[in-house]
Amino acid sequence: MAASKTRTDWALLLLRLAVGGLAVAQAFPVLRNAHGAITTAHAARWSLALGELACGTLILFGVWVPLAGGVLAAVLGWPLVHGWLHGSGPLSNLGGLFRLLAGLACAVGGGGKWALER
């Protein structure tokens, strides 16, 4: 049984709100607590947080959702791949893996009927 167009639109709206809201909520404290000497590690963490904040905001408002979802998946996927390359297991960071897959779902699903870009 196929889902109706209205159900799909509601699902995309809820997915967009959840993924965008979670990305903003994850990035905001990192940027708010940014202080101290600027090192390479701090700069990398802040740039990832800025990317997550920007993409989360775009997804939340429904602007360029496929592009923002793809960039968000890349931003969230980089620390996971880095960890995998350095010996952690594929399921060692379940929260990061979930956010990666949710960002990919936004990239594939798009903004839906109630996106601002429509």
Secondary structure as the mmCIF struct_conf table of DSSP 4:
data_model
#
loop_
_struct_conf.conf_type_id
_struct_conf.id
_struct_conf.beg_label_comp_id
_struct_conf.beg_label_asym_id
_struct_conf.beg_label_seq_id
_struct_conf.end_label_comp_id
_struct_conf.end_label_asym_id
_struct_conf.end_label_seq_id
HELX_LH_PP_P HELX_LH_PP_P1 ALA A 2 SER A 4
HELX_RH_AL_P HELX_RH_AL_P1 LYS A 5 ARG A 32
TURN_TY1_P TURN_TY1_P1 ASN A 33 ASN A 33
BEND BEND1 GLY A 36 GLY A 36
HELX_RH_AL_P HELX_RH_AL_P2 THR A 40 PHE A 61
TURN_TY1_P TURN_TY1_P2 GLY A 62 GLY A 62
BEND BEND2 VAL A 63 TRP A 64
HELX_RH_AL_P HELX_RH_AL_P3 VAL A 65 LEU A 85
TURN_TY1_P TURN_TY1_P3 HIS A 86 GLY A 87
TURN_TY1_P TURN_TY1_P4 PRO A 90 LEU A 91
BEND BEND3 SER A 92 SER A 92
HELX_RH_AL_P HELX_RH_AL_P4 LEU A 94 GLY A 109
BEND BEND4 GLY A 111 GLY A 111
TURN_TY1_P TURN_TY1_P5 LYS A 113 TRP A 114
TURN_TY1_P TURN_TY1_P6 LEU A 116 GLU A 117
#
